[in-house]
Amino acid sequence: MKKKLSYREKLVELAFIYNVKEIIDYEKGGKSLTSGQLELILKKNSISIPKDFKSNFFKDNFVKPVAKIKYNLIEYKENKIKEKNRVIRKLENFKHDTNRKIGRKTRDYWKSLGKIGLNFLNFMPVLGRVFYNFFAKTFTDLFHGIYNQKIEKHRAKSIIIVSVSIIIMISVLLGGLNIKQDKYIVEKPEIKKEVKKPEIKKEIKKPEIKKEVKKPEIKKEVKKPEIKKEIKKPKVKKDLKEEPKYEVKRKSVDEVILPNLNLKTETVLNLFKDVEYDLGQVRSKKLVKPIYFTQFPRDLDALQSTKLKKDTFIKIVLPLIVAENERILADREKLKILSNKKFTTDLEKQWIRQKLLEYKVKKGDLKMLLVRMDIIPTSIALAQAAKESGWGTSRFALEGNAIFGQWTWSGKGIAPLDRESDKNHKILKFPILRASVKAYQNNLNTHKSYLKFRLKRLKLREKNKEISGLELTETLNNYAQTGTEYTKILNQIIRQNRLTDFEPVRLVNSVKKIQLSS
């Protein structure tokens, strides 16, 4: 064989040597197969792959140990950076919470002062009424007592003399003052009080004053029920009614989750017949049943019909994508409601912090969180899944549930067979298919490489337009090394397979429970 050939070229040359007709036809037809597909075809034809294709003594004993040490150093550095970022986020959350608590206490203080002022103003008329009633009753009783009293002759003479002398004294005082002062002093009741004070003290009983001051009417008017009604209770009730929307919508759907049974393709096709799962009906009714596969059938590539293989792949992946999009939309509506609320509970704060971490938003920016918390068009997700997983037949999809070919340098993954010696990336591995879909959507919504994608999606939202896959594919040129060629392939897959028909598809409200056997 020729030297300095890539691993894929060596597999193709091996196929020509053993005259594998399937690979030769693909190569002559100008169609390119991946290394994983070439391996599967060679193994199917009982052709063993020489070990020297994959490794040699120098790589195993020198290059790999050095790469492993380098990988450990990089992982240690990333862990330290993550710890540092975690501490910074905690400090930022503490600062954010402290500012909100101070603001809330300040507002409560001003509200309490306002209530005290209102209560005082409401109390003043009551207090005036109390004093008025008190003095009116006192003077009335006084004059009644004077009227009913029998006056003796010598006492009458003394009263007349005293009253005449008082009148003479008042006239003398008034004559020595100015006209302005006359008016002022005449209005004052000081002189009258001096005359009547002894009589008031004799007849007024202190216990009576206390009884009249502590009237129950004052308490009733101070504690007005109107003030309590003005506290924002109705708004709290509205918020409590609106929150269950997310849970009700999710709980109303009976989901069927298929466990890791190593299902065969024939079993899967029989299942689709039993539940009447047909893509034609999905396209017309825009509804899909929530049947969630945890993995692809191992013998999916054995189907001879290309159309049947593609339809089976779409039926498996479509409910997963729609379910994640609906979860994002529910979170988005909840975030809108919470961002408009003046006060949030501790559970609501905890939910917001969790979403800020999930979407990697710093400084508690809720507007940025709303921009990132949005759906990925179903057509784009299906097209990328088909491209990256070879319609569910690649080694990464079968062994690691990796539908979208996401790279990792620290997590658990599968090493590509054609990976260059100086690189140490892996394809990220997932326990179930739905985890792969969730990680893919989070990647497009958070990574800096897809900022153009998010900005264009935001413009469509602002113009109240539908988020269409064909409108956004050109912004995903950073997803693969081929750039614009990759986006052209995505557009071709979407158009050829009419994937835009699935963009408005939603989950149905219920589905029958099904028992499966492998």
Secondary structure, DSSP 8 states (H G I E B T S, - for coil): --SS--HHHHHHHHHHHTT-HHHHHHHHTT----HHHHHHHHHHTT----GGGT--HHIIIIIHHHHHHHHHHHHHHHHHHHHHHHHHHHHHHHHHHHHHHHHHHHHHHHHHHHHHHHHHHHHHHHHHHHHHHHHHHHHHHHHHHHHHS---HHHHHHHHHHHHHHHHHHHHHHHTS-HHHHHHHHH--HHHHHHHHHHHHHH--HHHHHHHHT-HHHHHHHS-HHHHHHSSHHHHHHHHHHTHHHHHHHHTS--EEE-S----HHHHHHHHHHTT--HHHHHHH-EE--EEESS--TTGGG-S-HHHHHHHHHHHHHHHHHHHHHHHHHHHHHHHHHHH-SS--HHHHHHHHHHHHHTT--TT-HHHHHHHS----HHHHHHHHHHHHTTTTSHHHHHH--SS--EESSSSEE--TT--TT---EEE--SSHHHHHHHHHHHHHH-GGGHHHHHHHHHHHHTT----HHHHGGGGTTSSTTTHHHHHHHHHHHHHTTGGGGTT-EE-S---------
